[in-house]
Amino acid sequence: MKTTSKFLFFFLLLGLIQALPLRAADRPNIVFIYADDIGYGDFSCYGGTGADTAYTDNLAASGLRFLSGYCSAATCTPSRYSLLTGQYAFRN
């Protein structure tokens, strides 16, 4: 009985592994741009005029643009810590 359940588990696991690439193709590609000292109006796709951001504008034109963004700190180290860990940096 143990051998039968091992084979059943093996074939079930093998079937799941075979199905994973098919499901991964259905997922969207996400580009997350996380940079220091960039404000809402710095990209020309959001109305900025200070710099030429043609490649970023091309990404924005072919995908989704978000109009609200928040960070956990005004400086880079705590906000990166919060992004990577999911925790508020000043509490740790």
Helices and strands as residue ranges (DSSP letters): H 2-26, G 40-42, G 44-46, H 54-62, H 76-85, G 89-91
